[in-house]
Amino acid sequence: MTYFIDRRANAKHKSAVNRQRFLDRYRTHIKRSVEEAVNRRSITDMERGEKVSIPARDISEPVFQHGPGGKRTIIAPGNKEFVEGDRLRRPGGGGGGGGGEGSASNQGEGMDEFAFTLSREEFLDFVFDGLELPHLERKNLVDLDEVRPVRAGFTRDGVPARINIVRSMREAQARRIAMRGPIRRALREAQEALEAEERKDPVLRNPARISELKAEIERLEKRLEAVPFIDTYDLRYNNLINQPQPSSKAVMFCVMDVSGSMTQAHKDIAKRFFLLLYLFLERNYEKVELVFVRHHTAAKEVDEEEFFYSRETGGTIVSSALTLVDEIIRDRYPPNQWNLYLAQASDGDNWDDDSLTCRDLLANTLMPRLQYFTYVEITPHAHQALWEEYERVEAEYPERFAMRQIVEAGDIYPVFRELFRRRTVQ
């Protein structure tokens, strides 16, 4: 069995491990509070934390304690007024017997709530828990500049920031052993020869030989001391090479109807849906590009600022937006290199015969190349021809086509979770 021990230091006065355990234990309560906060606040205010309250009774835990056990003899405080069987008198005066001022509440018992604050990251984790871009696939690696530095052994040349301390110390120790070995051997032999010469009878000793051995020992000791503890030859650096990485690239087309039938309330709901979608994509995927397309009788690709805040309006021809998306895909996003997603928001109103054109464009041109298509219709009224034609497309592509109705701003978050929930692979 393998154990992984996280020895990363926690922030000052905080325990990241205990906090994560707490969040996991009370995930149900926290998710309920987060969903209420999402419906209460504006989508543009999504990137801050949230104060969450949990009833105190829900965080109490059972505990074990030693019972009294056996027979016990208890001496209770004496009383001079009552004996067994007497009935106690009701206290006189007001509702309570205390000496405090004011009147008592007539409400039942309660418990204080336990409140704590979720950080921005924790809040967004709960907001987007269980969501993903469906059918994200590996695409061909075409951009050779998409590389990632990876470790590839060690090198003798490098910058100080990449020095490998452990490897350098090992090289230094190996060098010291190799350089000092012959010197230590010669020193040991000289010391043994000197001891043997000094053990001889004074008459038989050779003073010249003794002086020579002492000089040799002194020379060898200086050579040992001269061997450096670490040398530039010993330094080793982490070698990093740029390795091409296959990546899953995705592009999300955001299509919004800005025709005259779309009231300001409709447009605000659509903006909030796309803002939530944008925040979700920006948080979860590094290589996701967004393409914003607005349309009335004509479609136009715009930037984020114009997409959300432009006041342009007109009639309604939905096919103009789908045709523009098809042209953008052909020009910039080959399906063999990109995962293509399309999200459309509209009130369902469309030019008389244009809904048939939209169905043909989707069924025959776009859907074979798209990973997922999402349509939200913002209207409290009955569905029109566009919804009916889209239902036929959904029947042909049930796994990659989803459509939902939004009536009010409170429906945005539940619909969003339904559209982008994590699908289990069969």
Buried (B, 14 or more C-beta within 10 A) or exposed (E): EEEEEEEEEEEEEEEEEEBEEBBEEBEEBBBEBBBEBBEEEEBEEBEEBBEBEBEEEEEEEEEEEEEEEEEEEEEEEEEEEEEEEEEEEEEEEEEEEEEEEEEEEEEEEEEEEBEEEBEEEBBBBBBBEEBBBBEBEEBEEEEEEBEEEEEEEBBEEBEEEBBBEEBBBEBBEEBBEEBBEEBBEBBEEBBEBBEEBEEEEEEEEEEEEBEBBEEBBEEBEEBEEEBEEBBEEBBBBBBBEEEEEEBBBBBBBBBBBBBEBBEEEBBBBBBBBBBBBBBBBEBBBEEBBBBBBBBBEEBBBBEEEBBBEEEEEEBBBBBBBBBBBBEBBEEEBBBEEBBBBBBBBBBBBBBEEBBBBBBBBBBEBBBEBBBBBBBBBBBEEEBBBBBEBBEEBBEEBEEBBBBBBBEEBEBBBBBBBEBBEEEEEE
